Amino acid sequence: MDIRHLEYFAEVAQHLSFTKASQTLHVTQPSISKAIKNLEGELGVPLFYRSSKQLELTDAGKAVLINAKKVLHAFKNLTLELTDIMELKSGEIRIGIPPIVGAAFFSKLISQYKEKLPLVKITLTEVGTKKIKKGVEDGSLDIGLICTVPAQGSSFEIINVLKDPLKLIVHREHPMASQKEVHFSELANEPFILYRKDFTLYDLIIEECSKNDFQPNIVCESSQKDFLLGMVEGKLGVALLPSKICNDINNRELIVLPMSESAVNLELGMIWKKDKYLSFAVREFIAVSEEYLESEV
């Protein structure tokens, strides 16, 4: 049995189309058709219902697909490990970080890592937590720094990085600016400036509003911290940001206030996929991260 035949079969099964599989694999359609016929001949069962309207997996095809994915996954891990051995201490790490954190949070860690493995290329992608989880899940990212840590038993390995409470940012002329702290319920009639819906922090804030019996009046959503602060400076609303970010705000027009009795925190965690082969470069990054976090405690 040729591993390529399983690859062709899995691709056709995913798209339920020989044409789309051909385009994705950059292999001619007749070659794919021949490979699957050979596979059906070897197994002695039809894998697809072929009709004029659509292509469907047979029951045998569904069973073969489950096992084909396992075989292809194992083969990919094998080739990655062999490549890793041949190219020790080189390679690339693809890391997803949320814009709410920014590359600055990673700068010391990355500096320590580059001193140890200067030949490794580090690619940082700034997207929201939800997209980072998806990227780690589908393999387009090796490691993700995410807001809100997944529950144990998920498909990820996890290192807890930080638990940071949210603080309220208002204009210095806002009626609440002179308060020592603010309860979440006091924000019921305030215009909110939030991160976009694809950010987990958005969901946390909406949930906390609901717990306090109101739906927020959202006037603006953005993925950029500086834009959010600019909107508050323009007296267009209030914003909630993690305290570590608030500590770095240097703007006389803005006042930072602690939230009383609030359970909303930015929980940062580093994740990578369970049961996936990790390259030497990625394993070393995790090890350096653990050492770095221990030294920061």
Secondary structure as GFF3:
##gff-version 3
##sequence-region A 1 297
A	DSSP	alpha_helix	3	15	.	.	.	ID=ss1
A	DSSP	alpha_helix	18	25	.	.	.	ID=ss2
A	DSSP	alpha_helix	29	43	.	.	.	ID=ss3
A	DSSP	beta_strand	48	50	.	.	.	ID=ss4
A	DSSP	beta_strand	55	57	.	.	.	ID=ss5
A	DSSP	alpha_helix	59	86	.	.	.	ID=ss6
A	DSSP	beta_strand	92	97	.	.	.	ID=ss7
A	DSSP	three_ten_helix	103	106	.	.	.	ID=ss8
A	DSSP	alpha_helix	107	116	.	.	.	ID=ss9
A	DSSP	beta_strand	121	126	.	.	.	ID=ss10
A	DSSP	alpha_helix	129	138	.	.	.	ID=ss11
A	DSSP	beta_strand	143	147	.	.	.	ID=ss12
A	DSSP	beta_strand	156	171	.	.	.	ID=ss13
A	DSSP	three_ten_helix	175	178	.	.	.	ID=ss14
A	DSSP	beta_strand	182	183	.	.	.	ID=ss15
A	DSSP	three_ten_helix	184	187	.	.	.	ID=ss16
A	DSSP	beta_strand	191	195	.	.	.	ID=ss17
A	DSSP	alpha_helix	200	211	.	.	.	ID=ss18
A	DSSP	beta_strand	217	222	.	.	.	ID=ss19
A	DSSP	alpha_helix	225	233	.	.	.	ID=ss20
A	DSSP	beta_strand	239	242	.	.	.	ID=ss21
A	DSSP	alpha_helix	243	246	.	.	.	ID=ss22
A	DSSP	beta_strand	254	260	.	.	.	ID=ss23
A	DSSP	beta_strand	265	273	.	.	.	ID=ss24
A	DSSP	alpha_helix	280	296	.	.	.	ID=ss25
###
